[in-house]
Amino acid sequence: MEFLGLDCYMETSNLLQIGGGEISSYKGHMAGGVIFFILLIGGWLYFFNTRFSLENILIMLGIVILFALFPDVDTKSKGQYIFYGMILVGDIFFLAIKEYKIAAIIGFLALLPIVGKHRGWTHTIWAMVAVPLPLIILPYYVLGLDLKASMPYYLAAVSGYFSHLILDRKFF
């Protein structure tokens, strides 16, 4: 079976394989994040009957992928490389539009995983809830935006993070 251009198949050990590697590889975490994102958007449309622009969907998709990779940034990995690359692009964007506070906070927060051990605090449920909170707090305090306007982005982040923890079997 093919999903997002990746070959997916079941091994006799019942571990889902993606692109020749385990689901807990960076490709697996990205694909898992996309699957959870599709479920999130479907649920949002069903329960809240809210439509998102293509721009908002792409931003949320980027957030999902970023947070699906986030728990593994505490170790040298492809996920760490992709995550910090995306953080760098985001920080450059905020600097370019002269949002220096947001850029500084993002830069500081991006350093925190490096001080922990692998599969330590970044692989916890409390981190899944707390780490994405700047997506709600920063737009509210820095830009004066309504908290409800940021909620889809926060839920996208939690969804991506949750997919990572599920794929790493942190719940069973």
N, C-alpha and C positions, 0 to 999 in steps of 0.2 A: 504494500500500500504506500502511496506517496502523499505527504502532507507538507505544504509550504516548500515544495521542491526538495524535500528530504525523504529518503527511503526509510519507511517504518516497517518493522516486522516483529513478530513474537518469537522469542527463543524458547527452547524446551524448558528453560528455567523460569519461564513466565515473566521475565523482565522485558518490558517494552524496549526495543532498540530503535534508535534514530540515527540515521546517517552512519551506521557502523559503530556507534557508541551507546553507552547506557543513557537512559532518559535523564540522569542527573548530570550529564555533560552540559556545557554552555548551550549547545544547539537544542538539547532536550529541554532545558529551562526556558529558552526563548520560545520554543514551540508550545510548551505547556502554558506559558504566559499568554500567548496568542489565543489558545483554546479557552482559557479562563476569561480573557477579554471578550471573546465572542459571547460567552455565557453572560458576562456582566452587561454588555450592551443589549442583548436579548432580554434580560431581566428588567433592565431600565426601561426599555421600550414597552414591555408588557405591563409593568406595574405603574409606571409614571407617565406613559404615553408621551415621552419627551423625545424630540428629534434633535440630533446633533449635526452640525455642519461637518463637511469633510475635513476642514482644518482642525476642528475640535477632536474628531475621531483620530486623526493622525497624531495629534499631540498626546491624546490618551494612550494610543498604541505605543508611542515612544516611552511614555511613563511606565506602562505595564512591562515592557521589555526591560527597561532600566531596573525596575524593582524585582523582576523575576531573576535578574542576575545579581542584585545587591548582596544577598547573604554570603556569596562567595568572594566578595571583594577583600576579605581578610586574609586571602592567600594568593600567591602568584598563580594566575589563571587567565584563560581567554576572557572569561566573564569580567575579571578585574580590568583587563585592558579595554574592553568594550565600555564598561561602566564609566571608567575615568575619562575615556575619550568623549563620551556623551556629556559628562559633567563639564569637561573643558569647553566644548562647543556651547553649552548652556551658559557657562560663566562668561565667555567671550561675548555672547549675545547681550547679557545683562550689562556688561561693561560698555558695549557699543551704544546701548540706549540710555546710558548714564544712571543705571539702577545699581549704584555701588554697594548699597547696604545688602541687597539681595545677593549680589556676586560674592561679597565677603562672607556672608552667612553660609552660602552653598559651599564655598571653598573650605571653610572651617569644618562644617559638618562632614564633608567628604573625607577628611582626615581621620575621623573617629574609628572607622573599622580597622585601620592599620594597627591600633594599639591593643586589639583583642586577639585571642587565639582562634584558630580555625574551628568552625562549628561551635563557637562559643556564643556570646550574646547575640550575634547576628542571626542565629538560627533559633530564636525564641519567639513565642507568640507575642510577648509584650513588645519586642522590637518591631514585629509586623505592624502593630498598631501605632507605636510611637515614632518610628523612623519617618513615615510619610507625613506626620503632622505639620512640618513646615509648608507643605502644599496648601494647607488651610490657613495657618497662622501668618505666614509672610504676606500673602495677598491682602489679608485683613488689616494687619498693622502697618505695613509699608505702603500699600497702594490704596487702602481704604475700601476694598471690595467686600461685598456681602459674603458671609460664610457659605451660604447655599450655593453661590456661583462656583466655589472651589470644590464642593463635595464630589462631583464626578471625577475630578482629577485625583483626589484623595482615595476614592474607592478603586480607581484604576490601579493606583500604587499598591493598595492593600491586596487587591486581586492578584497582581503579579507576584508580590511577596508570598502570599498564601500558596500560589501554585508551586513556588520553589520549595516551601516547607512540605507540601504534600508529596512532591516528587522525591524529596530526600527522606520521605517516610518519617516525618517528625510527629505524626498524629496516630501512628499505629505500629 
